[in-house]
Amino acid sequence: MFSPVTWPLPDLVTRRTASTPDRTALVDAGTGESWTYRELSTGPVGGLAGGLAAWGVAPGDHLGVIADPGPRLAALVHAAARVGCRLVPLAPDAPAPALAARCEAAAVTQLLVPDGADAKVTAAFDGPVASFDDVADGGPAVVPAEWGRDDDQWLVFTSGTTGSPRPVRLTAGNLVASATASARRLGVRPTDRWLACLPMHHVGGLAPVVRTALYGTAVVVQRGFDVEATAAAMADHDVTHVSLVPTMLARLLDGGWTPPERLRCVLLGGAPAPEALVERCEAAAVPVCPTYGMTETASQLATAHPTEAFAHPGTVGRPLHGVELAVLDATGRPVPPGEPGELVVSGPNVSPGYFGAEAAAAERFVDGAFRTHDRGRLDDGGRLRVLGRLDDAIHTGGETVQPADVESVLCDHAGVERAAVVGLPDEEWGEVVGALVVPTAGASFDPSALRDHCRARLEPPAVPKVVVPADALPRTASGTVDRPSVRERLGGARRHDGI
């Protein structure tokens, strides 16, 4: 498959150039320009590494970077590893106060920004700031740093859907273990090409850059998702793998896209995959691989092959090689197969903790295991189904309602395409159930009919007291439902009597 890793490890482009220098490493989806591993090592990666070192970036520094996806950012991932600094990817659309807070939380020592960055961005960081042009071609060649298995290589912020984003420590060992486990599940061929079109300040967008360099295959980098451009990139550049979130895949199918013959895997993560979307994939012969993972586990931890996804609706497959997944009750004891509980994961892909957040780390990271705060269950065949966040549970009149259960019932209605359910404050009940609903195209919106549909299938406390239509569900950049925004949109809506 690919050669085993020997520690300590240089940057992956240096390592790969020594064994397969003439294989294609990087492709610009927009221009078609490509680089072999030798060209990438001596060109973009070498130039950026030399420029960073000449600027004063040293091993152990925390290099913050604000940049849109593209070949330059992909090259920077390897250049930072060559210099020996920790990479801190930051959202390009973050407002200045949020950017300042994240730079402080991750102890950023230098900040790299886009050419011509807004003054508000540069003013948000009280330290050395440079643009990509400032460092692109400067300085002598850098002797590649060597990374130990336990050395922190990235600090990546969580998406912040359930609280303030926190910087997650991802070690060199975490990244290699994640890439190796993914390859064992999905398979690798020397001619594979992975299209990267997710935001590259999230682990799902960064992972293909590392994985392909470890495998000796190519990453095709797109400057952001676009239905027509993404479909064309898959066809024009012989793409075999692509990472998408459900909204992206739905938009491709809505646009009439059909998968090219070489495409073997649509890795679908970032948010739960609606069963109706997986059914559409089966009908359209899309090789969809629903996956479950998070920043704290360096991306994937369970993934289903297409045949498994089609045969077992709602599953995200079995845990990857090396991943240990437990389903625990409220007392911390394992539950029988089929019973729901909290998902707790351990293995070499699991982060050692949050950077500078001892209290949070003590609660979530226990004896090498990570408490996901996600609720799920394993069937008799060891396949995982994720049932939602424990944090999202709605406590109404002494009863506990799981939003995922209500969402599933709502989406069973022919007039509902998608739904997001949250708890809304209520003086009498503590909380009540609210639902933001995306109607099916051409369907009329009838909240009373939807409540009747729910009443026939759910216990009374779970029936939504607030049902509001929307053109689309608000989502974070990583594709997860932005529940605080859902709650805000439902806050002033009329509540129906009866529960």
VOROZA-170828 format. One record per residue (C-alpha): residue in three letters; y, x negated, z. Coordinates in steps of 0.25 Angstrom, whole numbers, plus 5000, padded with zeros to 4 digits. Each point is the difference from the previous one (the first is absolute). Layout:
<atoms>
ALAYXZ...
</atoms>
This chain:
<atoms>
MET500050005000PHE501049895004SER499949875008PRO499950015015VAL501349965008THR500049875008TRP501049995011PRO501149955001LEU500550074987PRO501249964991ASP500750114992LEU499150084991VAL500649964987THR499849855004ARG498650025003ARG499750094988THR500749904990ALA499049895005SER498950094995THR500450094989PRO501449954995ASP500050074986ARG499650145005THR501250104999ALA500650015014LEU501250094998VAL500550104990ASP501450074999ALA499750144997GLY501450024994THR500149884991GLY498549964998GLU500349865004SER498949945007TRP499649875008THR498749925001TYR499749955014ARG500549864996GLU501350064994LEU500250095012SER499849885010THR500949904993GLY501050114995PRO500550125009VAL499249965012GLY500349865000GLY501550024997LEU500250105011ALA499249925010GLY500949884997GLY501250085000LEU499750065014ALA499749875006ALA501349944994TRP500750125006GLY499449965014VAL498950105001ALA498949925008PRO498650035005GLY500050105011ASP501350074996HIS500150154998LEU500550024986GLY500550144997VAL500050054986ILE500750124994ALA499550024986ASP499550114990PRO498649984995GLY499849904988PRO499549874996ARG501049925009LEU499650075012ALA498549984997ALA500349854998LEU500849995013VAL498850055008HIS499349874996ALA501249925001ALA500250045014ALA498649965003ARG500149874993VAL501249965009GLY499350055012CYS501050115005ARG499750145004LEU500450114990VAL500750125005PRO500150104989LEU501250105002ALA500250144993PRO501149984989ASP500650145003ALA500149985015PRO501450035005ALA500749885006PRO499850055015ALA498550014998LEU499949874992ALA500849935012ALA499050065010ARG498849954992CYS500549864998GLU500250005015ALA498650065003ALA499349904991ALA500949885005VAL500449974985THR500649864999GLN500450014985LEU500350124991LEU499749994985VAL500750124992PRO500150044986ASP501049944991GLY501350075002ALA499650075012ASP501050105007ALA500949935010LYS499550115010VAL498649944999THR500449865002ALA500950045012ALA498850065007PHE499449865003ASP500749905008GLY499349884994PRO499849924988VAL500050094987ALA499649964986SER499750074987PHE498849984991ASP500949924990ASP500449915011VAL498649955003ALA499350024987ASP499949864994GLY500549915011GLY499449895008PRO498849904998ALA498650045000VAL499550055013VAL498749955006PRO499250135003ALA499950045014GLU498650025006TRP499750145007GLY499150025011ARG499250135001ASP500850045012ASP501449964995ASP500950124998GLN500450004985TRP500750134999LEU500850105009VAL499950134993PHE500750135005THR499350135002SER500550124992GLY500650065013THR499450144998THR499850025014GLY501149915007SER500849884997PRO499449904990ARG499449885007PRO499649864995VAL498549984998ARG499549865001LEU499049974989THR499349875000ALA499549924989GLY498650045004ASN500450155000LEU500449994986VAL498849924995ALA499050095008SER500750134994ALA499949944986THR498649965001ALA499650145006SER500750074989ALA499349924989ARG498650035007ARG500350144999LEU500750014986GLY499449884993VAL500749894992ARG499949954986PRO500749874995THR500850094990ASP500550105010ARG501450045000TRP500750075012LEU501350084997ALA500949995012CYS501050125000LEU500250035014PRO501249965009MET499749855003HIS500650015014HIS498850075004VAL498649945002GLY499450094989GLY501049944990LEU499849865004ALA498550005001PRO499749994985VAL500849874999VAL499249935011ARG498750064995THR500149964986ALA500449865003LEU498849995009TYR499050064990GLY500649924988THR500450134993ALA501350054995VAL501150095006VAL500950084991VAL501350035007GLN500850124997ARG501550025005GLY499750135006PHE499150124997ASP500450084988VAL499050104993GLU500249964986ALA500249855003THR498850005010ALA499150074990ALA500449904989ALA499949885009MET498550045003ALA499750014985ASP500849894994HIS499649895011ASP498550035001VAL500150055014THR498750015008HIS500650045014VAL501250075004SER500550045014LEU500750135001VAL500450115011PRO499650144997THR501450054995MET499949894990LEU498750044995ALA500350145000ARG501349984991LEU499149914990LEU499050124999ASP501250104999GLY500549924988GLY498750004992TRP499549865003THR498649974998PRO499449875005PRO499849884990GLU498649964998ARG500149865008LEU500550075012ARG498949995011CYS500850045013VAL501250085004LEU500149965015LEU500650125006GLY500749985014GLY501250015008ALA499850155003PRO498950095000ALA499450044986PRO500050154999GLU498650054996ALA500650074988LEU500649874995VAL498649945001GLU499450124992ARG501149974989CYS499549864999GLU498650044999ALA500450094988ALA500849904994ALA499049885002VAL501049935008PRO499249895008VAL500750035013CYS499749935013PRO500650075012THR500349895011TYR500450005014GLY500849885006MET501349965007THR500949895002GLU499349965013THR498749984992ALA500649924988SER499850124991GLN498650064997LEU499050035011ALA499250114993THR499850034986ALA499250104992HIS499449974986PRO500450124990THR498650065000GLU500050005015ALA501450065000PHE499650114990ALA498750035008HIS500650015014PRO501450064999GLY501049955010THR499349875003VAL500649864999GLY498649935000ARG499449915009PRO500649885008LEU500249874992HIS499149885002GLY500449945014VAL500750125004GLU499550075013LEU500550145002ALA499850085012VAL500350155002LEU500350025015ASP500350125009ALA501250015010THR499249915010GLY499749894990ARG498650044998PRO499350014986VAL499850144995PRO498850054992PRO500050004985GLY500850114995GLU500950015012PRO501549974999GLY500749895009GLU500949894999LEU499749894990VAL500049865006VAL499849884991SER499649865002GLY499749884990PRO500649884994ASN501050084992VAL500650065013SER501449945004PRO500149935013GLY501250095003TYR501450034998PHE501149895000GLY500850005013ALA499550145004GLU499149975012ALA500050145006ALA499650064987ALA499049904997ALA499450025014GLU499850144997ARG499550004986PHE499249864999VAL498950005011ASP499049895000GLY500149974985ALA499950144996PHE501250094995ARG500250145005THR500550074987HIS500450135007ASP499450064988ARG499050115001GLY498750014992ARG498550014999LEU498849934994ASP498950084994ASP498549975001GLY500149914988GLY501149925007ARG501150054991LEU501450025006ARG500950124999VAL501449985006LEU500650125006GLY501449975004ARG500849935010LEU499750025015ASP501549995002ASP500250114990ALA499250105009ILE500850135003HIS500050055014THR500350155000GLY499850095012GLY498949915006GLU499249994987THR499949874991VAL500250024985GLN499749894990PRO500950014989ALA499049954990ASP499150125003VAL501250104997GLU500449924987SER498650014995VAL500050155002LEU501350014993CYS499649924988ASP498850094998HIS500950114996ALA500250014985GLY501550005001VAL500149875008GLU500049864994ARG500349925012ALA500450025015ALA500549935012VAL499950055014VAL500849965012GLY500350055014LEU501450065002PRO500650015014ASP499950145006GLU500550055014GLU498950105002TRP498849924994GLY500449865002GLU499749984985VAL499750094988VAL499449974987GLY500949984988ALA499649984985LEU500749944988VAL499350054988VAL500149954985PRO499650134992THR499049984988ALA500850004987GLY500250144996ALA499650065013SER501050095008PHE500349965014ASP499650115010PRO500049955015SER499450135005ALA498849984991LEU499849865004ARG500050035015ASP499050114997HIS499149904993CYS500249915012ARG499750115010ALA498750034994ARG499549865001LEU500749945012GLU500150035015PRO501350075003PRO500849885006ALA499849924987VAL500650114991PRO501449954995LYS501250075006VAL500949934990VAL499649994985VAL501049944991PRO499949964985ALA500449874994ASP499949934986ALA499349885006LEU499749955014PRO500949895005ARG499249865000THR500249865005ALA500049894990SER498649975003GLY499650154996THR499850065014VAL500650135003ASP501349985007ARG499850095012PRO501349985007SER500750054987VAL499050124999ARG500450045014GLU501449994997ARG499950094988LEU499250105008GLY500950005012GLY501050114996ALA499050094993ARG499750145005ARG498850015009HIS499050124998ASP499750085012GLY498649995006ILE499149885002
</atoms>
